[in-house]
């Protein structure tokens, strides 16, 4: 996406307002918690994207590409940031010019001294070339149970009901592109008596 933005615009200004409480950002020099300009946990930035008119683009020297500039705004008080924003604009802000490069095209200042050493490491896609999303369940309140007999009783009851009655009793809702009930299959299941069971473990979330 950042690469596409650089192809689309001629100047990009990114003012990082920080305030990310998830990262526990602190004000450089004081160590105080950096305050967000909104009542949210995610950090905030202001992006200004400039696209020149065609005639100015044609006069650009050497056909140079997009210019990307970046600046930080730290503050332990929200009002401090508001006051700074009220006094500043693009021309009187101390910007740092960036040179975003492949493959990440980062819009933040970054030291490149250790880049070669870092890139000698293994990529996660090289370590695990085969991967998938894993189990993606749906309507768990109906299709998942802790005991086989509990699920078996539920399915027997399901087979006795009409489609609409089953939807209502078990709260199945309407079909979706990723969750569609094959109602004719109920007859096959009832006459053959074959049932397929899958066992899996549910652990605590690691998302934080």
MOSUL-V562006 format. One record per pair of residues at least 24 apart in sequence whose C-alpha atoms are under 7 Angstrom apart, sorted by sequence separation. I is the first residue (numbers start at 1). GAP is how many residues later the second one is. D is the distance in whole Angstrom. If there is no record, write none. Layout:
BEGIN
i: {I/I}
gap: {GAP/GAP}
d: {D/D}
END
This chain:
BEGIN
i: {19/71/18/19/70/71/18/69/70/17/18/69/70/159/16/17/69/142/16/68/69/15/16/68/14/15/68/14/15/14/139/13/14/13/12/13/12/11/12/70/11/9/10/11/34/35/9/10/34/35/37/9/10/34/35/36/33/35/32/27/27/27/10/11/12/13/14/15/16/17/18/10/11/12/13/14/15/16/17/18/9/10/11/12/13/14/15/16/17/6/3/2}
gap: {24/24/25/25/25/25/26/26/26/27/27/27/27/27/28/28/28/28/29/29/29/30/30/30/31/31/31/32/32/33/33/34/34/35/36/36/37/38/38/38/39/40/40/40/40/40/41/41/41/41/41/42/42/42/42/42/43/43/44/47/48/49/55/55/55/55/55/55/55/55/55/56/56/56/56/56/56/56/56/56/57/57/57/57/57/57/57/57/57/60/102/103}
d: {5/5/5/7/5/6/6/6/5/5/7/5/6/6/7/5/4/7/4/6/6/6/7/5/7/5/7/6/6/5/7/6/7/5/6/6/5/6/6/7/5/6/6/7/6/6/6/5/5/5/5/5/6/5/6/6/6/6/6/6/6/7/7/5/6/6/6/6/6/6/7/4/5/5/5/5/5/5/5/7/6/6/6/6/6/6/6/6/6/5/6/6}
END
